Amino acid sequence: MEVKEKYINLWTQIANEFKDYNEYLIFESMNNVYFLDYDTYDFDYTALINLNQAFVDIIRNSGGNNIERLLIIAGVNDDLELTRSSKYKIPVDQSNKLALSLHYFNPSEFTQFYYYEPHNWTNQEGIILTDKPKLMWENSLDYKNMFNDFELMKRLFVNKGIPVIISEVGVFTEEKRKIESIREYLYMLFSLSLDYEGIMCCLWDTSNKIFGNMNYYDRTNDLWYDEKIKNNFFEISKGKHVHPKNFFINTNFESSDVIYYFNSFFIYTENKKVLKIFINVKLTGDLFEDIDFYIHTVNSDSYYVLIDYGKENVKKQYDGTHIISIDVSKMECYNFIEAAIAKGMKYITLNNMTLEYEKSFLFIDYKSLKNAISNYIY
């Protein structure tokens, strides 16, 4: 209660002081807020919702230009994964002029890890975990995840009349990340934001060339540290850029050739109905004697489900590879499919995994898009 009283007093003073300023002034409720529920040790959504609603009510009731002023509403720690929860609610606004504030630093092991070697740390249970930084952002899974995040923001917020302002994006620039990958990441991010009406990105810049910061622009000398990044922003601002949406296709198939953790393929299916699984591999040993796969999913109750297969599911191709084809049309496959090597790692080369879905969906033609933007990053 004490926090809410201080919050109300603060915003009441700000609202009255600036109520006659024009529409170029925008208010944001909070930044990077994280309220802990000490009963559950989870995020306290109710605390954030109440403060966001108080913010809107104070500004609107103060009169003047504040009645129609654009207000930016804080997401849960400005994080997309936390804010997508059904527990999060946008405030009620009599003027219907709100935008959601999020930050986008996905994947964090590329954008924000301030070390460039594997880093060990101990969690609250005393378990030692290892974080591995990504020095490059470039593969099909990286593209797919960014595209899926924009689709998620569009579906959950923009389509419901709430634009999204991604008020911080960027990559640590002093930690041996490949400059071409930084260019590629930013180019794709800002190009997508233009292709998705209702989503806007803002570059986070610290302007001091030291370790652990995002440095793009020297404000003192009015210079960009990387000419390619500067030129790309200028071209994108003019509308002269590769449009990712031109490379979206409708398909019933989704493939991944990216090796996931523990030598496996992993594809998020979300709620799409999977009909078949195709795994392309090179085998140099005997199936089930030297080699075996652990293929699994989860059902609608979030329980792990093993997906069985036999030698009848495996066929050798003309190029010497093998296709494991499994019909899962009568199974419940929710959220993901993972195919991991259970035995015989030295006898297996993983090539790709493809899923066939019941209905078509929007997907990125990754290779064509990457080729189209290559001139902007090298």
N, C-alpha and C positions, 0 to 999 in steps of 0.2 A: 504493500500500500504506500509506503514511504517513497519508493521508486516512482510509482505512478503519479503521486502528487508533485514530485519534483519535475517529472516529465511534462505534466500538464502546465505547470507554472512556466517552465522554459518556453514551450511552444506558444503559450498565450502571449508572452512578451514578444517573441519573434513575429508572430502573426500580426499583432497590432503595430509593430514598428515598420513592417514592410508591406502593409496591406494596399498601399497606393502605388507600389511599384508595378511596372508593366509586365506583360506576359513572358518576357525574357527571364524573369526570375522564377525558378522552380524549387520547390521544397521536397526534401526526402526525409522520410520518417526516422530512419536509423540506418546504420551501416555495420555489417558483419556482427549482428547480434546473435547471442546464443544463450538462451535461458534454460537452466537445468532444473528438471523436476526431481527434487531430492527423494521423493517416494519411489520413483521408478528408475532414476538415473538416466532418463531419456529426455529429449527436448521437450520443454514446456510450451506447447503450441498455444495454449490458452493465454499465457502471459503475452506472447507476441501479438496475437489477434486482438486482445484488449487494448494494447498500446497503439497498434496501427489504427484501430477504430477511433480511439481518443484523438489521435493526430488529425485524422480527416475531419472529425466533428469540430475541433478547435479552429482549424483553418477556415472551414466553410462558414462558421458562425461569427467570424471576426469581421465579415463584410468587406467592402471595397473590391479590389480586383482578386482577392483571395477566394471569392465565390466561384470563379471560373478558372482559377489557376491550376496548371498541371501539377499533380502531386505524385511523387514516386513512393511506392510502398515497399518496405523491406521484405525480402524473402527470408526463409529460415537460414540464417548465417550466410545469406546470399548464395546458397548452394542449390543447384537444380534438383539433385537427388532428394534432399530433405524437403524442398518446397513442393515437389510433385505429390507429396503425401495428401491423402484425402482429409487429414486432420488440419491442413492449412486452409484458411479462408481469406479471401480478399474482402476488405471492408466495404460496407454499404456507403455509397456516395451519392448525394442528391444531385450533384452536377455531372456525374458519370464521366469523370475526367481523371482517371488514375492510370498509372503505368507500374509494372512490377520491376523491381531492381534485383538483378542476379549478377554474379561474377562467373566467369568461365575460364577455368584453368585445367581443362581436361585434355589429355591425361596428366595428372599432377606429376607423375614420374618423369615426364618430359618438360613440363612448363615450370615446375616449382622446386624440384629436388635441388638443393644447393650444394650437392656433392656429385661427383661423377664416377665414383667407384661404389660397389655394393656396400650398403650401410646396415650394420646390425643394431637392433634396439630391443629393449625388454618391455613387454606389456604389463598390465596390472596383475596378471596371473603369474608373472615371472617367466613367461615363455619368450625365448629369444627368437625374434623375427628378422628377416632380411628384406630391405628395400633395394630394388635394383633400378637405377635411373635409366631412362631412355635417352640416348644421345641423338636420336633421329626420330622424326615423325614423317612417315612416308608410305606405309603399307595400306593394303585394302581395308584392314580392320580399323585403322586410324580414321580413314575417310568415312567408313560406314558408321562408326560411333559418333562422329561429329554430325553427320547427316541425321542420324536417329535422334540426337539431342535437339536439333532444330525442329524436327517433326514433332517431338514431344512438346516443346515450347509453343509451337503453333496450335497443336490440338488442345492442350490444357488451358492456355491463356489467350493467345491472339484470337482464336476462333470464337472466344467468349467475350470479345471486346476489350481485353486487357493487353495492350502492347507491352513488350519486354524491352527494357533498357539494360543491356549487358554492360555495366558501368566499369568493369575492369576485365581486360584480357591482356595476355602477353606471355612471354617466355623469358626466364632468366638468361641473360646474354653473356655472362662471364664464366660459365661453367662447362666449357668445351662442347656445347651443343653445336651441331653442324649449322653454319649460317644458312645453307640452302634449305635445311629443314625448318628453321625459324621463318624464313621467307615463305615457304610453302604453307606452313601452318597459318600464318597471318593472312596470306592471300586467300586461302580457302575460307577462313573464318569470316573475313570482311566481304568476300564475294557472296557467300551464303546469306549474310545479313541483308545484302541488297536484294537478293532474289526472294527472300522471305519478307514480304511487307508486314510491318508491325514489329520487327526485331532490329534493334540497333546496337552496334558494338562501339566501345570506347577503349582506346589503347591506354594501358597503364604504363607510365614512364616515370622513372626516378631521376633521370638526368645526372647521375653521378657514376662514372665508370669504375665501380668497385664490385667485388665479389658479392654474390647473393642479391643482385638487383636486376631490374629490367631497364636497360638503357638503349634508347633509340634516338633521342633528340637532345642536342646540346642547346639549352635555352639561352645560355650566356652569349654564345657566339652564333646563334641561329643556324645551326648545322645539324644535319642528320648523320648519324654514325655510319649508316649503310645506305648507299645511293640507290640500290635496287629496291629496298623497302620504301624509301621516299618516293621513288618514281611509281612504284606499284600503288601506293596510296593516292597519288595524284591522278593516275589513270583510272583507278576504281571510282574516285570522286566524280570523274567526268562521265562515268558510265561505260568507259572503254575497258572492259574486263571480260574474262571468260565467265559465262553464266553456268554455274553447276546444274541448274535445273534443266538445261538443254541436254544434259547427260543422264537424266533420270529415265528409266525404262520400266514398263510393266512386265513382270515375269512371275512364273510359278516356281522358279528355282533360285536358290541362294548358295553361293560357294565361298569357301575360305581356304586359302593356302598358307595362312599364318599359323605357325606353331605356337600353341598356347602353353601355359605352364605344364610341367611334368610330361612333356612330349605328347601333346594331345591336340585335337581340333575342338574348338568350342564355338558354337553359334547360338546367339540369343534368338529364340523363336517367339518370345512374348506370348500372345494369345493365338497365333496362327496355327491352323491345323496342319500337322505334318503327315504326309502320305508315305514317303520313302526316304531312306538314307542311302547315299552312295559314298563310299570311302575308297579313294584311289591310292594304292600303295605299291611299293616295290618289295617283293618278298624273296629272300634268299635261303629260307629255312622252311620246315614243314609246319603248316598251320596246326595249332593246338598241341603239337609236340614241342616245337621250338618257339612258337609264336602264339600270342593270344591278345585280344583286345578287350578292354573294359568299356562298354558302351552304355551310357545311362542318361536318364532324364529325371524329371519329377512329375508327379501326378497332381491333380487339382487340390489335393490335401497337403501338398508340399513335401510328400514322402519320396525318397529316392527310389527309382525303378530301374532295374537292369534290363537291357534290351538284348535278348538272346539271338544268336546266329549260329549257323553251322557251315560245313564245307559246301553245302549246296548253294549257299549265298555268295560264294566266291567264284569269279570267272576270270581267267587270264585273258589279257588283251593282246592285240597284234604287236604292240610296242614292248611287250614283256612285263608291263605292270598288271596289277590285279585290281578288280573292282569288287568290293564287298557291297552287295545290294540287299537291303533289309526293308520289308514291308511293315510299316508301323501304323497303317491306316486304322486298325482296330484298337490301338493303344491310346492312352492318355499321355501326351507329351506336352508339358507346359514349361514355359520360360526358357529352356535351353536343351540342346543336345550336345553331349561331350563324348568323344571317342579317344580313349587314352590307351597307351601301350601298357598291357598288364604283364607281358612276358616276352622276352626275346628282342630287346631293343636293338642289339647288334645285327639282327636279321631283317630289320624293317627300315624302309625309307618312306616317310609320310609325304604325299604329294598334295592332296586336297580332300575336302569333304564337301558334298553337295546335298542339300535338302530339297525335296519336292513338296510343295504345299498344295493344299486343296484349292485355294483361290490366289489369283495374281495380286501383286502388291508393287509399290514403288520401290525402285532400287537404283543404286548408282552404277553406271558403267565406269568402273574405277580406272581401268587402263586407258580408256579414251580421254577421260577427264584429266588424269595425271599427265598424259602426253600433251594435252592442250595448254596446260599451265607451265610446262617445263621452261618455256622461253622467259617466263617472268621470275624464275627463281635461280637461273644460272647466268 
